[in-house]
């Protein structure tokens, strides 16, 4: 049985704190993107991406809710809704495209089908289709991608997006928190590496829940469990998980609570509900004293450990999932 430490996924994670630190320290293109998104005449920023990058987009939109006097509106839209000219663009719209590879098909179609110019992007590949098409690019540092499930690109995009939001809103508190994110993340990676690895019996299914800024973290934790452990797991906002999500569980299932806002009585209530229903509850603590807007970044080490430790239960290779080929055909298409 392959141990967590022997996987490319874990090797990628070990480098993630350093790549996040380099990303936010270099801040390549951050000011350019912030300026483009708050330029005169801009009324609404539409942030889009797919998979992990969609979770980043959602995290940015939730962080924007805390801005007391926002200079523009900001909404998160899944990539599929902007593809092929289907989105109803408005006067004053700006697109912020999120794609680590810079080759996501839906965003490319949005750009080719009339997304208003100029366009901003957060990417790890300046020479990609999306990177080359954008008038302003914020660059994410990605050193390795041994596994198909992203760690460096996901965390880097989150940190980059939050740093840009801090610039757009002149939020120095958030800006300082992002600058220190790599150091906090390093401690959390060490803690996750030293954590117990009792995966227990393979659950039938599961749910992940998180409140406010931790909602995208819950979605991404569920994605990790689906991609790496091949478990049917859904991600929910806490109240949706405690109401709708609980009806999909049976005794022995997995329920994951992702901490963000502290204290969180709703999360504690949800954990009680799941326990009473017979689910095995696992709590991901992240960094309780940190800015809650960074919860999606700080939940990543524990989420990766949780998924990695459950992959062997299904005799799965965490680094070479069977779904990879189908994903590439769907997400990038011929020629991408």
N, C-alpha and C positions, 0 to 999 in steps of 0.2 A: 504494500500500500504506500503510495507516494505521500510524503509528509508535506506540510504547508511550506516549509523552508526550501524544499527542492523544486518548487514551481517557479516558472517565469513570472507568474502573477505576483508572487511575493517579492521576487527580485525587483520587479518594476516598482512595487510599493515602497521598498526600502530606499529607493532613490527619489521618491516623490517629495519629501520635505525639502531636499536640496534644490530640485527643479522649481518648486513653488517659490523658494527664496530668491533664486536667480531671476525668475519671471518678474516678481514684483519689485526687485531691486533695479533691474535694468529698465523696467517699465517702457519697453520699446513700443512706441506708437500710442501709449495710453492717452497722452494729452491730445494727440491728433484726433483720436476717436471721440473723446469727451467734447472737444470743440466742435466737431462735425455734428454731433447729436444735440447740441444746444445752440447751434448757429441761429442767427435771426431768421425767422420764418418757420422754424421747426416747431410743430405742435405735438406730434406723437411719434414715439420711438416704438417700432415693432421688432421684438427680439424673437428669433426663431432658431431652431435646431432640431436634432433628432436624437432619441435615446438618451444617453447621458447628457448630451448637450441641451436637450429639451428640459432636463431637470435643472441644468444651469440657468436656462432662460426663466424657468418658473421661480428659481431662487432669487434672481435679479428683480423680478416683478414684485415679489413679496418684500424684498429689502426696500424697494422704492415706496412701498406703502408707509414706511417710517419717515419719509422725507416730509418735513412740515410745510415747506413752500416749494413744491416741485416746479422747476422751470419748464418742464414739458410733461406730457402724459407718457406712460411707458406700459406696454402690454406684452405678454408672452403668448406666442402662437405656435403650435406644433408645425413642423416643417411641411407636413402634408397639406395644410390649409393654405399655404402660400404658393404651392407648386402649380405650374401650368396656367398661370394667370388667373387663378380662381379667387384670389383675395381682393377685397374691395379697398384698394388704396385710396387715401384721402389727400387732399391738398395739405401740405405741411408734414407728410409722413417721411420718416427715415427708417431704413432697414438696418438692423444690427444682426448680422449673420454669424452664427456660432458653428464652427466645424473644425475639429482638430486636424483632420486630413486636408480640409479645404476642397473636398471632392463629393460632398453629399448631394445626391441628385436633386432632391426637392428644392434646396436653396439655389442650386444652379439654374433650375427651371424658373424659379421666382425672379432671378436676376435677368434671365433671358426673355421673360414674358412681361416686362413692364414695371418691375419694382422701381420706385422713384430714385433718381440719382441725386447726389452722390450716395454711395453705400459704404457702411462700416462693417468690419469683420473682426472677430477674435479667432485666431487660427495658429496652428503650429507650423504651417507650411506657406510661406509668403509666395512661393512660386506656383501654388496650386491654382485651379480654376477660380475658386472663390477669392483666394488671396490676391491674385492678379487683377480681378475685376473690381476689387474694393478701392475706393479713393483714400480710405484710412484703414490701417491694419494695426491691431494690438497683437503682439506676438507672445505666444506661450512656449516655454521651453519644455521639450520632451526629449529625453536622452535615450530611452529604450521603450520598445513596445513588444516585449516577448510574448505577452498574452493578448488575447483578443478583447478582453475586458479592460477598459481604460482605467488607469490610476493617475498617471502624470498629466495626461491631457485633460481629464475631468477636473482634478483639483486645481490645475493651472488656469483653466478657463473660469472656474469659480472665482479664484483670487483675482484674476484679471478683470472680470466683469464687476466685481465689488469695488475694486480700486477705481475703475472708471466711473461707477456710480458715485463714489466718494468725491471725485473731481467734479462731476456734473452738479452735485448738490452742495459742494463746499463743506462736506462732512469730514472734519479732521479726525474725529473719533474713529470712524470707520476706516479712514485711511491708515491711521496708526495700527489699528487692529489687523488689517491685511498685511502690513509690513512685517508684523511679528508672527504671522500665521505659520510660516515654515518651522520656526522653533517649537511652537506648540505642537504642530503636527509630528515633528520628530519624536517628542516625548510620548505621543499617543501611539506611534508605530512601535516604539520600544515596548510599551505596555501591552499592546496587542500581541507582539511576538512572544512575550512572557506569559500570556494568559493560558488558562487551562484549555485543553483541546479535546474534551469529551464531547463528541458530536451527538452521542445518544443514538437512539434508533432513528431510522429515516422516517421523517414525518410524511403524512399523506399529502399535505398542502400547508399553506401558511399565510399570514398577513403581517405587514409591517405598518406601523403607525407613527406619526410625528405631528407635533403642533406648530403652527406658524412657520418660522424659517426651517424647522426640522421636517416639515412635510416633504419637500424635495429630497431630503436625506432618506426618508422612509421609502420614497419611490425608488431611489437609487439602490438602497439596500435590497429591495425586492428584485430589482433588475440583476444585481450581483447573484442573488440566490437562484434566479432563473437561468442566467447565462452560465454560471460556474457549476452550480450544484444540480441543475436541471430539475428544480423543484417548482411546482405551480404555486407561486407566491404573488399576492397582490399588495400594492402599496396604497395607503390611505392617509388622508388627513385624520387626526385622532378621533374626532366625533363621528366621522363616517365609518372609521374602523370599528368603533365601539357599538355602532348601531347596525349599519348595513353589513360591514365586513364580518362581524361575529357570527352571522347566520351561515357563513360558508365554511365554518370550522367544525371539526369533530374532535372527540377526545384523542389526544396524542399529536395533534397538529402543532405547528410552530407559530408562535406569536412574538413579534419583535417590536419593542418600544424604543424609539429613538429620541433621546433627550435633546431639547433645544432651550426653550424658555424655562427659566428656573425661578421658583418652583412651578411644577406643572400638575395641578390637581386633576386635570382632565386625563393626562397620561396615566396617572396612578389609578384613576377610576377604570380606564380601559384595561389596564393590566389585571385588575381584580375581576372584571367581566370575563376576560379571556381565561383566567385561571379557573373560575367557576365553571366555565364551559368545557374544561378538560384539556385546554391547550398548554403546551410547555412554553412558558414566557421567558424570553431572553431580553435583558435590558442593555442597550448600547448607550453609554454615558457621555461619550465625547469629551468635551472640555466644559464642565458646568459653569465655571467662572468667566468664560470667554464671552465676547460679543455674540449674542444668539444668532446674528445674521450669518455667522461663519459656521453654523452647525452642520451644513452639508459637507464642508471640508473636513471637519473634525470627526464626523461619524465614519469616514472612509476606512481608517485602519481596522476598526472593530468589524465593520461590515465585510471587508475583504477576508479577515480571519474567519468570520462566521461562514462565509460561502466556501472558502478553501477547505475548511475542515469537514464540510458536508459533501464535497464532490466525490470522495472515495466511497461513500455510502451507496452511490449509484454506479460505481466502477467507471467514473468519468475522468477524463484528463482535463484539468482546469485550464490548460494552455491551448488545447486543440479541440474545441467543441465541434460537434457534428453540424451545428447550424451555421458555421462560418461562411460556407460557400453560398448558401441561400441568402444570407444577409448581404453579402457583397453584390449579388445579382440584383437584389431589391433596392438597396440603398444607393448604389453607385450606377448600376445599369451598364450597358455596353459602352465601352469607350471611356468610362470614368473609373 
